[in-house]
């Protein structure tokens, strides 16, 4: 039964779940709408909320990395996504990778056990003016709702996102492959399939000539740089992959001690390590072509494919001038957006916007001033980017050091500079939370 006098959250992905739980933590009832299982996009597999449709990695945990800083900021804000990730972690060297099923189940239980959240299965297609609503339907928003959103927003943009194949662990030939993490960091959690010059040439020539799945108006779309299909990347040049996902540096063969010409890395999909995904191998190749391609990778000649790579449409708003730093629609104050629809890119980035949008929806409900983290934080810088970007070509943005304001004094040493930016970001978030409380 739908709760009355509540805040409406549409979409139970990472951002929607964070938003709903943030609102409920403020003592406010929430109606959380999720179109699954009745409706699914081509990229959805699970019926659970907070589904990870692409990689199972939430990137680095080190605060030498912008993603690591964002994780810490989210922890301080009480993120359920980070909480679940650490509870369902699988070995992945210095990265935070998770067991997909356990990760989503954990969040599902949090939602179902919260008396203030009503979890409603069904497509929401109407945005009412008289109720506080937060839309977090992500890049795979249903057509009906997308039509209403983009009419209201005055335009739309598309890009295509891709997922990598997953293979069974027992089908990987470890006599040809070896386990190691790059530069020996952490434990040896990755399986590495090495290639010599001749093997790479054969693999490369097949890849650039392989058949892809036909997509509507594909030639007119823009591929996001951070999640580019491997075949698109390969066509940029013979050595592009060798400087990208197939980089051999820092992974010497344990038998010879020498670096290989190229390496394909595989990362565990679950705690049991029964499945592995090909790191950086998002693809739109036909399934039959994917099977042939994997046979050309040493160690994967007999690989059993558990999930083929897929490509799907992603949608995002032209947010600058439409949304403010509170993730609120400028001309429609009771309406908020969160997640990838706002123009952030990545699991963490999407979830983090849900925290701030949810917090502000709750503040509006209580008649309090809205808030946004300082721009010295990664989350605050992302909020500033989506609301105040001045360039002509607005594109999705990941967490990175480049969006942060410069330090008061120049630090030439790269490691020391990153450390100073990390310390400033975390201290700024701590002060922000002190003011909130």
Secondary structure, 3 states (H helix, E strand, C coil): CCCCCCEEEECCCHHHHHHHHHHHHCCCCEEEEECCCCCCCCCCCCCCCCCCCCCCEEEECCCCCHHHHHHHHHHHCCCHHHHHHHHCEECCCCEEEECHHHHHHHHHHHHHCCCCEEEEECCCCCCCCCCCEEECCHHHCCHHHHHHHHHHHCCCEEEEEECEEEEEHHHCCCCCCEECCHHHCCCCCCEEEEECHHHHHHHHHHHHHCCECCCCCHHHCEECHHHCCHHHHHCCCCCCHHHCCCCCCCCCCCCCCCCCCEEEEEEECCCCCCEEEEEEEECCECHHHHHHHHHCCCCCCCCCEEECCCEEEEEECCCECCECCCCEECCEEEEEECHHHHCECCHHHHHHHHHHHHHHHHHHHCCCCCCCCCCCCHHHHHHHHHHHCCCCCCCCECCCHHHCCCCCCCCCCHHHHHHHHHHHHHHHHHHHHHHHC
